[in-house]
């Protein structure tokens, strides 16, 4: 017993002598490695807390639909939209209100397509997250009408606010409306063609929408390329996360993001702890990320590099493992395009994965 106690007392001296034998560089590397391990451990504990708190909640799956993107594939937008709602049995959908389509001529508004989408969703008990503002899903991200593109901000921005007001006033009392998504991934400056990223504009638009419709929650979304939390003004009612796993980078080629599923639970819990607000995944990749950006004119071989049938399965399972229970999957027009061109594998895989 005395021998054991003696050895224990000698342990600090032994460790100190080992530490003393390290070079300066070795000490720096060891300290860095230990710090990283501790940070990961803390992050994992935070994520576990979130996953545990959401454990007994059911999944709520949705997708995004863009009429003009369906047309790009040569599809009938109404047929595509109906198939998404009816066959996939999704109860949530994110729709867009592109300024470039709703006001092609200044002061002349056309909401006929969006009206139809709302009517169908209401009829089928589907809830809508409506994207509003200048920056909305799909390239070029910022959807300005041609007549406004060469105007300075002090001229186009008042027109955008008028259009934004028209959209909110038109749909705020629609029973199908569940939320707004204001300015999709607003601060993501390295993707898209946008004229302005000022926080002042985002705050101004947020206040405008809240004044017009104080009851409908507003979602602000961040990209998974940004590894922090959404802080500062404006304070969203719900925070959205976009999740992309396999992409093509001009410098690095095909890249798979290394983040594990629990990382997104960490983001959700961290956001909740810092702001008291919940998070959802508002865009989860189930569509190829191609070199050209035009999937329609990309070979199946290249499509499969970032989104094969197996990738679809893995991504759906990955989404479930995050612990975030409300998830909107990205790529519905692409799924249906494959189906209409004689390849039902993607559509069937999505349908099976979302209804398990």
PECOR-V664646 format. One record per pair of residues at least 12 apart in sequence whose C-alpha atoms are under 10 Angstrom apart, sorted by the first residue. I is the first residue (numbers start at 1). J is the second residue. If there is no record, write none. Layout:
# PECOR-V664646
((I | J) (I | J))
This chain:
# PECOR-V664646
((40 | 263) (42 | 266) (43 | 262) (43 | 263) (43 | 265) (43 | 266) (43 | 267) (43 | 269) (43 | 270) (44 | 262) (44 | 263) (44 | 265) (44 | 266) (45 | 262) (45 | 266) (46 | 262) (46 | 263) (46 | 265) (46 | 266) (46 | 267) (46 | 268) (46 | 269) (46 | 270) (46 | 273) (47 | 261) (47 | 262) (47 | 263) (47 | 264) (47 | 265) (47 | 266) (47 | 267) (47 | 268) (47 | 269) (47 | 270) (47 | 322) (47 | 323) (48 | 262) (48 | 263) (48 | 265) (48 | 266) (48 | 269) (48 | 322) (48 | 323) (49 | 265) (49 | 266) (49 | 269) (50 | 262) (50 | 264) (50 | 265) (50 | 266) (50 | 267) (50 | 268) (50 | 269) (50 | 270) (50 | 272) (50 | 322) (50 | 323) (50 | 324) (51 | 262) (51 | 265) (51 | 266) (51 | 268) (51 | 269) (51 | 321) (51 | 322) (51 | 323) (51 | 324) (51 | 325) (52 | 323) (53 | 269) (53 | 323) (54 | 265) (54 | 323) (54 | 324) (54 | 325) (55 | 323) (55 | 324) (55 | 325) (56 | 325) (57 | 323) (57 | 324) (57 | 325) (57 | 326) (58 | 324) (58 | 325) (58 | 326) (59 | 320) (59 | 323) (59 | 324) (59 | 325) (59 | 326) (59 | 327) (59 | 354) (59 | 355) (60 | 90) (60 | 91) (60 | 92) (60 | 280) (60 | 324) (60 | 325) (60 | 326) (60 | 327) (60 | 328) (60 | 354) (61 | 89) (61 | 90) (61 | 91) (61 | 92) (61 | 93) (61 | 281) (61 | 282) (61 | 325) (61 | 326) (61 | 327) (61 | 328) (61 | 329) (61 | 354) (61 | 355) (62 | 84) (62 | 85) (62 | 88) (62 | 89) (62 | 90) (62 | 91) (62 | 92) (62 | 93) (62 | 94) (62 | 126) (62 | 127) (62 | 128) (62 | 129) (62 | 281) (62 | 282) (62 | 283) (62 | 284) (62 | 326) (62 | 327) (62 | 328) (62 | 329) (62 | 330) (62 | 332) (62 | 354) (63 | 84) (63 | 85) (63 | 90) (63 | 91) (63 | 92) (63 | 93) (63 | 94) (63 | 95) (63 | 129) (63 | 282) (63 | 283) (63 | 284) (63 | 286) (63 | 327) (63 | 328) (63 | 329) (63 | 330) (63 | 331) (63 | 332) (63 | 333) (64 | 81) (64 | 84) (64 | 92) (64 | 93) (64 | 94) (64 | 95) (64 | 96) (64 | 128) (64 | 129) (64 | 130) (64 | 131) (64 | 137) (64 | 282) (64 | 283) (64 | 284) (64 | 328) (64 | 329) (64 | 330) (64 | 331) (64 | 332) (64 | 333) (65 | 77) (65 | 80) (65 | 81) (65 | 84) (65 | 93) (65 | 94) (65 | 95) (65 | 96) (65 | 117) (65 | 137) (65 | 330) (65 | 331) (65 | 332) (65 | 333) (66 | 80) (66 | 81) (66 | 94) (66 | 95) (66 | 96) (66 | 97) (66 | 98) (66 | 114) (66 | 137) (66 | 138) (66 | 331) (66 | 332) (66 | 333) (67 | 80) (67 | 81) (67 | 95) (67 | 96) (67 | 113) (67 | 114) (67 | 117) (67 | 333) (68 | 101) (68 | 333) (69 | 138) (69 | 139) (69 | 331) (69 | 332) (69 | 333) (69 | 334) (70 | 332) (70 | 333) (70 | 334) (70 | 336) (70 | 337) (71 | 333) (72 | 294) (72 | 296) (72 | 333) (73 | 294) (73 | 295) (73 | 296) (73 | 297) (73 | 333) (73 | 334) (73 | 336) (73 | 337) (73 | 338) (74 | 296) (74 | 337) (74 | 340) (75 | 333) (75 | 336) (75 | 337) (75 | 340) (77 | 113) (77 | 117) (77 | 333) (78 | 113) (78 | 116) (78 | 117) (78 | 120) (79 | 336) (80 | 332) (80 | 333) (80 | 335) (80 | 336) (80 | 337) (80 | 340) (81 | 117) (81 | 120) (81 | 121) (81 | 332) (81 | 333) (81 | 336) (82 | 117) (82 | 120) (82 | 121) (82 | 124) (83 | 332) (83 | 336) (84 | 332) (84 | 333) (84 | 335) (84 | 336) (84 | 347) (84 | 351) (85 | 120) (85 | 121) (85 | 124) (85 | 125) (85 | 126) (86 | 124) (87 | 347) (87 | 351) (88 | 332) (88 | 347) (88 | 348) (88 | 350) (88 | 351) (88 | 352) (88 | 354) (88 | 355) (89 | 124) (89 | 126) (89 | 351) (89 | 354) (89 | 355) (90 | 125) (90 | 126) (90 | 127) (90 | 328) (90 | 351) (90 | 354) (90 | 355) (91 | 121) (91 | 124) (91 | 125) (91 | 126) (91 | 127) (91 | 128) (92 | 121) (92 | 125) (92 | 126) (92 | 127) (92 | 128) (92 | 129) (92 | 176) (92 | 178) (92 | 326) (92 | 327) (92 | 328) (93 | 121) (93 | 126) (93 | 127) (93 | 128) (93 | 129) (93 | 130) (93 | 177) (93 | 178) (93 | 282) (93 | 328) (93 | 329) (94 | 127) (94 | 128) (94 | 129) (94 | 130) (94 | 131) (94 | 137) (94 | 177) (94 | 178) (94 | 179) (94 | 180) (94 | 181) (94 | 282) (94 | 283) (94 | 328) (94 | 329) (94 | 330) (95 | 114) (95 | 117) (95 | 118) (95 | 128) (95 | 129) (95 | 130) (95 | 131) (95 | 132) (95 | 136) (95 | 137) (95 | 180) (95 | 181) (96 | 114) (96 | 129) (96 | 130) (96 | 131) (96 | 132) (96 | 133) (96 | 136) (96 | 137) (96 | 138) (96 | 180) (96 | 181) (97 | 111) (97 | 113) (97 | 114) (97 | 130) (97 | 131) (97 | 132) (97 | 133) (97 | 134) (97 | 136) (97 | 137) (97 | 143) (97 | 163) (97 | 164) (97 | 167) (98 | 114) (98 | 131) (98 | 132) (98 | 133) (98 | 134) (98 | 135) (98 | 136) (98 | 137) (98 | 141) (98 | 142) (98 | 143) (98 | 144) (98 | 145) (98 | 163) (98 | 164) (98 | 167) (99 | 132) (99 | 133) (99 | 134) (99 | 135) (99 | 136) (99 | 142) (99 | 143) (99 | 144) (99 | 145) (99 | 159) (99 | 160) (99 | 163) (99 | 164) (99 | 167) (100 | 134) (100 | 142) (100 | 143) (100 | 144) (100 | 145) (100 | 146) (100 | 147) (100 | 148) (101 | 113) (101 | 143) (101 | 144) (101 | 145) (102 | 114) (102 | 145) (102 | 163) (102 | 166) (102 | 167) (103 | 144) (103 | 145) (103 | 146) (103 | 147) (103 | 159) (103 | 160) (103 | 163) (104 | 144) (104 | 145) (104 | 146) (104 | 147) (104 | 148) (105 | 145) (105 | 146) (105 | 147) (105 | 148) (106 | 145) (106 | 146) (106 | 147) (106 | 148) (106 | 159) (106 | 163) (107 | 159) (107 | 162) (107 | 163) (108 | 163) (109 | 163) (109 | 166) (109 | 167) (111 | 166) (111 | 167) (111 | 170) (114 | 130) (114 | 171) (115 | 170) (115 | 171) (118 | 130) (118 | 171) (118 | 174) (118 | 175) (118 | 176) (118 | 177) (119 | 174) (119 | 175) (119 | 176) (120 | 176) (121 | 175) (121 | 176) (121 | 177) (122 | 174) (122 | 175) (122 | 176) (122 | 177) (123 | 175) (123 | 176) (124 | 176) (125 | 175) (125 | 176) (126 | 175) (126 | 176) (126 | 177) (126 | 178) (127 | 175) (127 | 176) (127 | 177) (127 | 178) (127 | 179) (128 | 174) (128 | 175) (128 | 176) (128 | 177) (128 | 178) (128 | 179) (128 | 180) (129 | 176) (129 | 177) (129 | 178) (129 | 179) (129 | 180) (129 | 181) (129 | 217) (129 | 218) (129 | 219) (129 | 282) (129 | 328) (130 | 167) (130 | 168) (130 | 171) (130 | 177) (130 | 178) (130 | 179) (130 | 180) (130 | 181) (130 | 182) (130 | 218) (130 | 219) (131 | 179) (131 | 180) (131 | 181) (131 | 182) (131 | 183) (131 | 184) (131 | 218) (131 | 219) (132 | 163) (132 | 164) (132 | 165) (132 | 167) (132 | 168) (132 | 180) (132 | 181) (132 | 182) (132 | 183) (132 | 184) (132 | 205) (132 | 209) (132 | 218) (133 | 160) (133 | 161) (133 | 163) (133 | 164) (133 | 165) (133 | 167) (133 | 180) (133 | 181) (133 | 182) (133 | 183) (133 | 184) (133 | 186) (133 | 202) (133 | 205) (133 | 206) (133 | 209) (134 | 157) (134 | 160) (134 | 161) (134 | 163) (134 | 164) (134 | 182) (134 | 183) (134 | 184) (134 | 186) (134 | 194) (134 | 195) (134 | 196) (135 | 181) (135 | 182) (135 | 183) (135 | 184) (135 | 185) (135 | 186) (135 | 192) (135 | 193) (135 | 194) (135 | 196) (135 | 197) (136 | 181) (136 | 182) (136 | 183) (136 | 184) (136 | 185) (136 | 186) (137 | 183) (137 | 184) (137 | 185) (137 | 283) (137 | 330) (138 | 184) (138 | 192) (139 | 191) (139 | 192) (139 | 193) (139 | 293) (140 | 191) (140 | 192) (140 | 193) (140 | 194) (141 | 183) (141 | 184) (141 | 185) (141 | 186) (141 | 191) (141 | 192) (141 | 193) (141 | 194) (142 | 183) (142 | 184) (142 | 186) (142 | 192) (142 | 193) (142 | 194) (142 | 195) (142 | 196) (143 | 192) (143 | 193) (143 | 194) (144 | 156) (144 | 160) (144 | 193) (144 | 194) (144 | 195) (145 | 160) (148 | 160) (149 | 195) (152 | 195) (153 | 195) (153 | 196) (157 | 196) (157 | 201) (160 | 205) (161 | 204) (161 | 205) (161 | 208) (161 | 209) (164 | 205) (164 | 208) (164 | 209) (165 | 205) (165 | 208) (165 | 209) (165 | 211) (165 | 212) (165 | 213) (166 | 212) (167 | 209) (168 | 180) (168 | 208) (168 | 209) (168 | 210) (168 | 212) (168 | 213) (169 | 209) (169 | 212) (169 | 213) (171 | 213) (172 | 209) (172 | 212) (172 | 213) (172 | 214) (172 | 215) (172 | 216) (173 | 213) (173 | 215) (173 | 216) (177 | 216) (177 | 217) (178 | 215) (178 | 216) (178 | 217) (178 | 218) (179 | 215) (179 | 216) (179 | 217) (179 | 218) (179 | 219) (179 | 237) (179 | 238) (180 | 209) (180 | 216) (180 | 217) (180 | 218) (180 | 219) (180 | 220) (180 | 237) (180 | 238) (181 | 217) (181 | 218) (181 | 219) (181 | 220) (181 | 221) (181 | 236) (181 | 238) (181 | 239) (181 | 240) (181 | 282) (182 | 202) (182 | 205) (182 | 206) (182 | 209) (182 | 218) (182 | 219) (182 | 220) (182 | 221) (182 | 236) (183 | 202) (183 | 205) (183 | 206) (183 | 219) (183 | 220) (183 | 221) (184 | 219) (184 | 220) (184 | 221) (184 | 222) (184 | 223) (184 | 240) (184 | 242) (184 | 282) (185 | 220) (185 | 221) (185 | 222) (185 | 223) (185 | 224) (185 | 240) (185 | 241) (185 | 242) (186 | 198) (186 | 199) (186 | 202) (186 | 220) (186 | 221) (186 | 222) (186 | 223) (187 | 199) (187 | 202) (187 | 221) (187 | 222) (187 | 223) (187 | 226) (188 | 222) (188 | 223) (188 | 225) (188 | 226) (199 | 232) (199 | 233) (199 | 234) (200 | 233) (200 | 234) (202 | 220) (202 | 233) (202 | 234) (203 | 232) (203 | 233) (203 | 234) (203 | 235) (204 | 234) (205 | 234) (206 | 218) (206 | 220) (206 | 233) (206 | 234) (206 | 235) (206 | 236) (207 | 234) (216 | 237) (217 | 236) (217 | 237) (217 | 238) (218 | 235) (218 | 236) (218 | 237) (218 | 238) (218 | 239) (218 | 240) (219 | 235) (219 | 236) (219 | 237) (219 | 238) (219 | 239) (219 | 240) (219 | 241) (219 | 278) (219 | 279) (219 | 280) (219 | 282) (220 | 234) (220 | 235) (220 | 236) (220 | 237) (220 | 238) (220 | 239) (220 | 240) (220 | 241) (220 | 279) (220 | 282) (221 | 236) (221 | 238) (221 | 239) (221 | 240) (221 | 241) (221 | 242) (221 | 279) (221 | 280) (221 | 281) (221 | 282) (221 | 283) (222 | 239) (222 | 240) (222 | 241) (222 | 242) (222 | 243) (222 | 281) (222 | 282) (222 | 283) (223 | 240) (223 | 241) (223 | 242) (223 | 243) (223 | 244) (223 | 282) (223 | 283) (224 | 241) (224 | 242) (224 | 243) (224 | 244) (224 | 245) (224 | 257) (224 | 259) (224 | 264) (224 | 267) (225 | 242) (225 | 243) (225 | 244) (225 | 257) (226 | 241) (226 | 242) (227 | 263) (227 | 267) (228 | 267) (228 | 270) (228 | 271) (229 | 267) (229 | 268) (229 | 270) (229 | 271) (229 | 272) (229 | 274) (229 | 275) (230 | 267) (230 | 270) (230 | 271) (230 | 274) (230 | 275) (231 | 271) (231 | 274) (231 | 275) (232 | 275) (235 | 275) (235 | 277) (236 | 275) (236 | 277) (236 | 278) (237 | 275) (237 | 276) (237 | 277) (237 | 278) (237 | 279) (238 | 271) (238 | 272) (238 | 275) (238 | 276) (238 | 277) (238 | 278) (238 | 279) (238 | 280) (239 | 268) (239 | 271) (239 | 272) (239 | 275) (239 | 277) (239 | 278) (239 | 279) (239 | 280) (239 | 281) (239 | 282) (240 | 268) (240 | 278) (240 | 279) (240 | 280) (240 | 281) (240 | 282) (240 | 283) (240 | 326) (240 | 327) (241 | 264) (241 | 267) (241 | 268) (241 | 279) (241 | 280) (241 | 281) (241 | 282) (241 | 283) (241 | 284) (241 | 327) (241 | 328) (242 | 264) (242 | 280) (242 | 281) (242 | 282) (242 | 283) (242 | 284) (242 | 285) (242 | 327) (242 | 328) (242 | 329) (242 | 330) (243 | 257) (243 | 259) (243 | 264) (243 | 281) (243 | 282) (243 | 283) (243 | 284) (243 | 285) (243 | 286) (243 | 315) (243 | 319) (243 | 329) (243 | 330) (244 | 256) (244 | 257) (244 | 283) (244 | 284) (244 | 285) (244 | 286) (244 | 287) (244 | 289) (244 | 315) (244 | 330) (245 | 257) (245 | 258) (245 | 259) (245 | 260) (245 | 284) (245 | 285) (245 | 286) (245 | 289) (245 | 306) (245 | 307) (245 | 311) (245 | 315) (245 | 318) (246 | 258) (246 | 285) (246 | 286) (246 | 287) (246 | 288) (246 | 289) (246 | 290) (246 | 305) (246 | 306) (246 | 307) (246 | 311) (247 | 285) (247 | 288) (247 | 289) (247 | 290) (247 | 291) (247 | 305) (247 | 306) (247 | 307) (248 | 288) (248 | 289) (248 | 290) (248 | 291) (248 | 292) (248 | 293) (248 | 305) (248 | 306) (249 | 289) (249 | 290) (249 | 291) (250 | 291) (253 | 291) (254 | 289) (254 | 290) (254 | 291) (254 | 305) (254 | 306) (255 | 306) (256 | 306) (260 | 318) (260 | 321) (260 | 322) (261 | 315) (261 | 317) (261 | 318) (261 | 319) (261 | 320) (261 | 321) (261 | 322) (261 | 323) (261 | 324) (262 | 318) (262 | 319) (262 | 321) (262 | 322) (262 | 323) (262 | 324) (263 | 322) (264 | 279) (264 | 280) (264 | 281) (264 | 319) (264 | 321) (264 | 322) (264 | 323) (264 | 324) (265 | 279) (265 | 280) (265 | 321) (265 | 322) (265 | 323) (265 | 324) (266 | 322) (266 | 323) (267 | 279) (268 | 280) (268 | 281) (268 | 322) (268 | 323) (268 | 324) (269 | 324) (278 | 324) (279 | 324) (279 | 325) (279 | 326) (279 | 327) (280 | 324) (280 | 325) (280 | 326) (280 | 327) (280 | 328) (281 | 319) (281 | 322) (281 | 324) (281 | 325) (281 | 326) (281 | 327) (281 | 328) (281 | 329) (282 | 326) (282 | 327) (282 | 328) (282 | 329) (282 | 330) (283 | 327) (283 | 328) (283 | 329) (283 | 330) (283 | 331) (284 | 315) (284 | 316) (284 | 318) (284 | 319) (284 | 327) (284 | 328) (284 | 329) (284 | 330) (284 | 331) (285 | 306) (285 | 307) (285 | 311) (285 | 312) (285 | 315) (285 | 316) (285 | 319) (285 | 328) (285 | 329) (285 | 330) (285 | 331) (286 | 306) (286 | 307) (286 | 308) (286 | 309) (286 | 311) (286 | 312) (286 | 313) (286 | 314) (286 | 315) (286 | 316) (286 | 328) (286 | 329) (286 | 330) (286 | 331) (286 | 332) (286 | 334) (286 | 335) (286 | 346) (286 | 350) (287 | 303) (287 | 304) (287 | 306) (287 | 307) (287 | 308) (287 | 311) (287 | 312) (287 | 329) (287 | 330) (287 | 331) (287 | 332) (287 | 333) (287 | 334) (287 | 335) (287 | 346) (288 | 300) (288 | 302) (288 | 303) (288 | 304) (288 | 305) (288 | 306) (288 | 307) (288 | 308) (288 | 311) (288 | 312) (288 | 330) (288 | 331) (288 | 334) (289 | 302) (289 | 303) (289 | 304) (289 | 305) (289 | 306) (289 | 307) (290 | 302) (290 | 303) (290 | 304) (290 | 305) (290 | 306) (290 | 307) (291 | 303) (295 | 334) (296 | 334) (296 | 337) (296 | 338) (307 | 346) (308 | 345) (308 | 346) (309 | 345) (309 | 346) (309 | 347) (309 | 348) (309 | 349) (309 | 350) (310 | 346) (310 | 349) (311 | 346) (312 | 346) (312 | 347) (312 | 349) (312 | 350) (312 | 353) (313 | 346) (313 | 349) (313 | 350) (313 | 352) (313 | 353) (313 | 354) (314 | 353) (315 | 329) (315 | 353) (316 | 329) (316 | 349) (316 | 350) (316 | 353) (316 | 354) (317 | 353) (317 | 354) (320 | 353) (320 | 354) (329 | 350) (329 | 354) (332 | 346) (332 | 347) (332 | 350) (334 | 346) (334 | 347) (335 | 347) (335 | 348) (335 | 349) (335 | 350))
